[in-house]
């Protein structure tokens, strides 16, 4: 009897170490994508963001681009830190989680504003998008907050193997992913309904919108499947990658729109000088 209990504990420990290894790998991969994309786009960022006048979109861009350097770094620290008290683990995890939530909300706000631009900033469309945005993120926030209340941490002394050992018995978090997928689908449908503009700027907006929708729907759906098909220990497996992709895609949309806007302005100036 005692031998079987010890064997069970050892098996749980082995499983826990394997799960943490998978999550660490996925988190480091997300961190790498974040750094690489920043390096690849910084040359565009200087003229289109840093040297541009201060606007709402510039503020949203800077938040979406540079806040991830804080919360993703904290997520890596959370997974690799040894010997942290369970209270610190809890505070750190919830801090990273709510930063993640706020950044996802900002990224979706960027694409909501993009959709409003497609509709030529029509007041009624803007009001409808605002109401839909607020109501959706209330639906996302409530199960997200309830999930965080169920998360607990246990004191496991296994140096360099487990970091903060988390227990999360609830799968209510999946509602947040479902609501996010519905929101992205509706926003994309609203954009497509307005399609037909032939300007180069509108083509860039439509193209980036389609790519964003495809990438984010896939990663959200995969997160949804992970929560339901795998054990609760895997709930954090793709979260860092999702929030990194949200940041990368939202920032690239802003940069591409501003880049195309500059091209149009330069062409206009060139035509004026030739007439």
C-alpha positions as CSV (number, residue, x, y, z in Angstrom):
1,X,0.0,0.0,0.0
2,X,2.7,2.4,1.0
3,X,4.7,1.5,-2.1
4,X,1.8,2.2,-4.4
5,X,1.3,5.6,-2.8
6,X,4.9,6.5,-3.3
7,X,4.7,5.3,-6.9
8,X,1.7,7.5,-7.5
9,X,3.4,10.5,-6.0
10,X,6.5,9.9,-8.2
11,X,4.3,9.5,-11.3
12,X,2.5,12.8,-10.5
13,X,5.9,14.5,-10.1
14,X,7.2,13.1,-13.4
15,X,4.0,14.3,-15.1
16,X,4.2,17.7,-13.5
17,X,7.8,18.1,-14.6
18,X,6.9,17.1,-18.2
19,X,4.0,19.6,-18.3
20,X,6.2,22.4,-16.9
21,X,8.8,21.6,-19.6
22,X,6.2,21.9,-22.4
23,X,4.9,25.2,-21.0
24,X,8.4,26.6,-20.5
25,X,9.3,25.7,-24.1
26,X,6.2,27.4,-25.5
27,X,6.7,30.5,-23.3
28,X,10.3,30.9,-24.4
29,X,9.2,30.5,-28.0
30,X,6.7,33.3,-27.5
31,X,9.3,35.5,-25.9
32,X,11.7,34.8,-28.9
33,X,9.0,35.7,-31.4
34,X,8.3,39.0,-29.5
35,X,12.0,40.0,-29.5
36,X,12.5,39.0,-33.2
37,X,9.5,40.9,-34.4
38,X,10.6,44.0,-32.5
39,X,14.0,43.8,-34.1
40,X,12.5,43.3,-37.6
41,X,10.0,46.2,-37.3
42,X,12.0,48.8,-35.3
43,X,13.3,50.4,-38.5
44,X,9.7,51.1,-39.4
45,X,8.7,52.1,-35.9
46,X,11.1,55.0,-35.7
47,X,9.6,57.2,-38.5
48,X,6.0,56.0,-38.2
49,X,5.7,56.0,-34.4
50,X,8.5,57.7,-32.5
51,X,8.8,60.6,-34.9
52,X,5.0,60.9,-35.5
53,X,2.7,63.3,-33.5
54,X,1.0,62.0,-30.4
55,X,-2.4,60.4,-31.2
56,X,-4.6,57.8,-29.6
57,X,-3.3,55.2,-32.0
58,X,0.3,56.0,-31.1
59,X,-0.5,55.5,-27.4
60,X,-2.2,52.2,-28.1
61,X,0.7,51.1,-30.3
62,X,3.3,51.9,-27.6
63,X,1.2,50.1,-24.9
64,X,0.7,47.1,-27.2
65,X,4.3,46.9,-28.2
66,X,6.2,47.6,-25.0
67,X,4.0,46.3,-22.2
68,X,4.6,42.7,-23.4
69,X,8.3,43.2,-22.5
70,X,7.1,43.4,-18.9
71,X,4.5,40.7,-18.7
72,X,6.1,38.1,-20.9
73,X,9.4,38.6,-19.0
74,X,7.5,38.1,-15.8
75,X,5.9,35.0,-17.2
76,X,9.3,33.5,-18.0
77,X,10.5,34.4,-14.5
78,X,7.4,32.8,-13.0
79,X,8.1,29.5,-14.8
80,X,11.8,29.3,-14.1
81,X,12.1,30.9,-10.6
82,X,13.0,28.5,-7.8
83,X,12.0,28.8,-4.1
84,X,9.4,31.5,-4.4
85,X,6.8,31.5,-1.6
86,X,3.4,30.4,-2.8
87,X,2.0,33.9,-1.9
88,X,4.5,35.5,-4.3
89,X,3.7,33.0,-7.0
90,X,0.0,33.8,-6.7
91,X,0.6,37.6,-6.9
92,X,3.0,37.2,-9.8
93,X,0.6,34.9,-11.7
94,X,-2.4,37.2,-11.3
95,X,-0.4,40.3,-12.2
96,X,0.8,38.7,-15.4
97,X,-2.7,37.4,-16.2
98,X,-4.4,40.8,-15.8
99,X,-1.7,42.4,-17.9
100,X,-2.3,39.8,-20.5
101,X,-6.1,40.5,-20.4
102,X,-5.5,44.3,-20.7
103,X,-3.2,43.9,-23.7
104,X,-5.6,41.6,-25.5
105,X,-8.3,44.2,-24.9
106,X,-6.0,46.9,-26.3
107,X,-5.1,44.8,-29.4
108,X,-8.8,44.2,-30.1
109,X,-9.5,47.9,-29.7
110,X,-6.9,48.6,-32.4
111,X,-8.7,46.3,-34.8
112,X,-12.1,47.7,-33.8
113,X,-10.8,51.2,-34.7
114,X,-9.5,49.8,-37.9
115,X,-13.0,48.5,-38.7
116,X,-14.4,51.9,-37.9
117,X,-11.9,53.4,-40.3
118,X,-13.1,51.0,-43.0
119,X,-16.6,52.4,-42.4
120,X,-15.3,55.9,-42.9
121,X,-15.8,56.6,-39.2
122,X,-19.6,56.5,-39.5
123,X,-21.1,57.6,-36.1
124,X,-23.7,54.9,-35.8
125,X,-21.2,52.2,-36.8
126,X,-18.8,53.6,-34.2
127,X,-21.4,53.5,-31.5
128,X,-22.4,50.0,-32.4
129,X,-18.8,48.9,-32.4
130,X,-18.2,50.6,-29.0
131,X,-21.2,48.8,-27.4
132,X,-20.2,45.5,-28.9
133,X,-16.6,46.0,-27.7
134,X,-17.5,46.8,-24.1
135,X,-20.2,44.1,-23.8
136,X,-17.8,41.4,-25.2
137,X,-15.0,42.3,-22.9
138,X,-17.3,42.2,-19.9
139,X,-18.2,38.6,-21.0
140,X,-14.5,37.8,-21.4
141,X,-13.5,39.4,-18.0
142,X,-16.0,37.7,-15.8
143,X,-15.0,34.1,-16.4
144,X,-11.4,35.2,-16.6
145,X,-11.6,36.7,-13.1
146,X,-13.5,33.7,-11.7
147,X,-10.8,31.4,-13.1
148,X,-8.1,33.3,-11.4
149,X,-9.9,33.0,-8.1
150,X,-9.7,29.1,-8.4
151,X,-6.0,29.1,-9.0
152,X,-3.8,28.0,-6.1
153,X,-0.2,27.2,-5.7
154,X,1.5,24.4,-3.7
155,X,4.9,24.3,-2.1
156,X,7.0,21.8,-4.0
157,X,10.7,21.7,-3.3
158,X,12.1,20.4,-6.6
159,X,14.9,22.8,-7.6
160,X,15.1,23.9,-11.3
161,X,12.2,21.6,-12.3
162,X,8.9,23.0,-11.3
163,X,9.2,26.7,-10.5
164,X,5.8,27.9,-9.2
165,X,3.6,24.8,-9.0
166,X,0.0,25.8,-10.0
167,X,-3.3,24.1,-9.5
168,X,-6.3,25.2,-11.5
169,X,-9.4,23.0,-11.2
170,X,-11.7,25.2,-13.2
171,X,-12.2,25.3,-17.0
172,X,-14.4,28.4,-17.0
173,X,-11.5,30.2,-18.6
174,X,-12.6,28.6,-21.9
175,X,-15.6,30.9,-22.1
176,X,-13.2,33.8,-22.5
177,X,-11.6,32.2,-25.5
178,X,-15.0,31.4,-27.0
179,X,-16.2,35.0,-26.5
180,X,-12.9,36.3,-28.1
181,X,-13.4,34.1,-31.1
182,X,-16.9,35.3,-31.6
183,X,-15.8,38.9,-31.3
184,X,-13.1,38.5,-33.9
185,X,-15.5,36.8,-36.3
186,X,-18.1,39.5,-36.0
187,X,-15.5,42.3,-36.4
188,X,-14.2,40.6,-39.5
189,X,-17.7,40.1,-40.9
190,X,-18.4,43.8,-40.4
191,X,-15.2,44.7,-42.3
192,X,-16.0,42.4,-45.2
193,X,-19.5,43.7,-45.4
194,X,-18.0,47.1,-46.1
195,X,-15.4,45.8,-48.6
196,X,-15.2,47.1,-52.1
197,X,-12.9,50.2,-51.7
198,X,-10.1,50.1,-54.3
199,X,-7.6,52.5,-52.6
200,X,-4.3,51.0,-51.7
201,X,-4.8,52.0,-48.1
202,X,-8.1,50.1,-47.9
203,X,-6.5,47.1,-49.5
204,X,-3.8,47.1,-46.8
205,X,-6.4,47.4,-44.1
206,X,-8.4,44.5,-45.5
207,X,-5.4,42.3,-46.1
208,X,-4.0,42.8,-42.5
209,X,-7.5,42.3,-41.1
210,X,-7.9,38.9,-42.8
211,X,-4.4,37.7,-41.7
212,X,-5.1,38.8,-38.2
213,X,-8.4,37.0,-38.1
214,X,-7.0,33.8,-39.4
215,X,-4.0,33.7,-37.0
216,X,-5.9,34.7,-33.9
217,X,-8.9,32.4,-34.6
218,X,-6.4,29.5,-35.0
219,X,-4.5,30.2,-31.8
220,X,-7.7,30.9,-29.8
221,X,-9.3,27.7,-31.1
222,X,-6.1,25.8,-30.1
223,X,-6.2,27.3,-26.6
224,X,-9.9,26.3,-26.4
225,X,-9.0,22.7,-27.4
226,X,-6.1,22.6,-24.9
227,X,-8.3,23.5,-22.0
228,X,-11.0,20.9,-22.9
229,X,-9.0,18.0,-24.3
230,X,-5.9,18.1,-22.0
231,X,-5.6,18.3,-18.3
232,X,-6.0,21.6,-16.5
233,X,-2.2,21.8,-16.0
234,X,-1.9,22.7,-19.7
235,X,-4.1,25.8,-19.5
236,X,-1.0,28.1,-19.8
237,X,0.6,26.2,-22.7
238,X,-0.3,28.6,-25.5
239,X,-1.2,31.7,-23.5
240,X,2.1,33.5,-23.9
241,X,2.2,32.7,-27.7
242,X,-1.3,34.1,-28.1
243,X,-0.6,37.4,-26.3
244,X,2.7,37.8,-28.3
245,X,0.9,37.2,-31.6
246,X,-1.8,39.7,-30.6
247,X,0.8,42.3,-29.9
248,X,2.8,41.5,-33.1
249,X,-0.2,41.6,-35.4
250,X,-1.8,44.7,-33.9
251,X,1.5,46.6,-34.1
252,X,2.1,45.5,-37.7
253,X,-1.4,46.6,-38.7
254,X,-0.6,50.1,-37.4
255,X,2.8,50.2,-39.0
256,X,1.5,49.0,-42.4
257,X,-1.4,51.6,-42.3
258,X,1.0,54.4,-41.6
259,X,3.5,53.2,-44.2
260,X,0.8,53.1,-46.9
261,X,-0.5,56.5,-45.7
262,X,3.0,58.0,-46.2
263,X,3.2,56.5,-49.7
264,X,-0.1,58.1,-50.7
265,X,1.0,61.4,-49.3
266,X,4.3,61.3,-51.1
267,X,2.6,60.4,-54.4
268,X,0.2,63.4,-53.9
269,X,3.1,65.7,-53.3
270,X,4.9,64.4,-56.4
271,X,1.8,64.9,-58.5
272,X,1.3,68.5,-57.2
273,X,4.9,69.4,-58.1
274,X,4.4,68.1,-61.6
275,X,1.3,70.1,-62.4
